[in-house]
Amino acid sequence: KAAEERLSDRISIGVLAPAFTDELVDEVNDETDAHERRYRLLPARLAVLFTLACRLFTRSGYAA
């Protein structure tokens, strides 16, 4: 069963949260002027974490 299990099944985007705190992500968004212009379902802070997770797990793909 372990061979069939994907890494993304065992960990989630939440593992990035301790290293990339809300304050840090907000600071980077402010410095790069990358904050929201309109508020949507996925705020800029979460978009950053999602992008980091996608980059870290590029070979894993994602389940729809």
Sequence and secondary structure as in RCSB ss.txt:
>XXXX:A:sequence
KAAEERLSDRISIGVLAPAFTDELVDEVNDETDAHERRYRLLPARLAVLFTLACRLFTRSGYAA
>XXXX:A:secstr
 TTT  HHHH  GGGGTTTS HHHHHHHHHHTT S SS  SS HHHHHHHHHHHHHTTTT    
